[in-house]
């Protein structure tokens, strides 16, 4: 069976003997996660911008409709 305590002792000993190697391994392991996070953040920002742009477009459309109705009402009355 896998002995977790023995593995942890070995890992801590290796980390103490070769801290540069340990840091390189950690950085290499985390880099793909950082890249994925950056890509997802960029996509989310683009989605939010698109949603805000669409919302502004709809608001402008509603304002134009209201403006046209007011003008039509003035011309009738």
C-alpha positions as CSV (number, residue, x, y, z in Angstrom):
1,X,0.0,0.0,0.0
2,X,1.1,3.6,-0.6
3,X,2.8,5.1,2.5
4,X,1.8,8.8,2.5
5,X,4.0,9.6,5.5
6,X,7.1,8.1,3.8
7,X,6.4,9.9,0.6
8,X,5.9,13.2,2.4
9,X,9.2,12.8,4.3
10,X,11.0,12.1,1.0
11,X,9.3,15.1,-0.6
12,X,10.2,17.5,2.2
13,X,13.8,16.1,2.2
14,X,14.1,16.6,-1.6
15,X,12.7,20.1,-1.3
16,X,15.2,21.0,1.3
17,X,18.2,19.5,-0.6
18,X,17.2,21.0,-4.0
19,X,14.9,24.1,-3.6
20,X,15.6,25.4,-7.1
21,X,14.5,22.1,-8.6
22,X,11.4,22.1,-6.4
23,X,10.5,25.6,-7.5
24,X,11.0,24.8,-11.2
25,X,8.7,21.8,-10.9
26,X,6.1,23.8,-9.1
27,X,6.2,26.6,-11.7
28,X,6.1,24.1,-14.5
29,X,3.1,22.4,-12.9
30,X,1.2,25.7,-12.3
31,X,2.0,27.5,-15.7
32,X,-0.8,25.7,-17.6
33,X,-3.3,26.6,-14.9
34,X,-2.3,30.3,-15.1
35,X,-2.5,30.3,-18.8
36,X,-6.0,28.7,-18.7
37,X,-7.1,31.2,-16.2
38,X,-5.8,34.1,-18.3
39,X,-7.6,32.8,-21.4
40,X,-10.9,32.3,-19.5
41,X,-10.6,35.8,-18.0
42,X,-10.1,37.3,-21.4
43,X,-13.1,35.4,-22.9
44,X,-15.2,36.5,-19.9
45,X,-14.2,40.1,-20.4
46,X,-15.1,39.9,-24.1
47,X,-18.5,38.4,-23.3
48,X,-19.2,41.1,-20.7
49,X,-18.2,43.8,-23.3
50,X,-20.5,42.3,-25.9
51,X,-23.4,42.1,-23.4
52,X,-22.9,45.8,-22.4
53,X,-22.7,46.8,-26.1
54,X,-25.9,44.9,-26.9
55,X,-27.6,46.4,-23.8
56,X,-26.6,49.9,-24.9
57,X,-27.9,49.2,-28.4
58,X,-31.3,48.0,-27.1
59,X,-31.5,51.1,-24.8
60,X,-30.7,53.4,-27.7
61,X,-33.4,51.6,-29.8
62,X,-36.0,52.0,-27.0
63,X,-35.1,55.7,-26.7
64,X,-35.5,56.2,-30.4
65,X,-38.9,54.5,-30.3
66,X,-40.0,56.7,-27.4
67,X,-38.7,59.8,-29.2
68,X,-40.7,58.8,-32.4
69,X,-43.9,58.2,-30.4
70,X,-43.5,61.7,-28.7
71,X,-43.0,63.3,-32.1
72,X,-46.0,61.4,-33.6
73,X,-48.1,62.5,-30.6
74,X,-47.1,66.2,-31.0
75,X,-47.9,66.1,-34.7
76,X,-51.3,64.5,-34.0
77,X,-52.3,66.8,-31.2
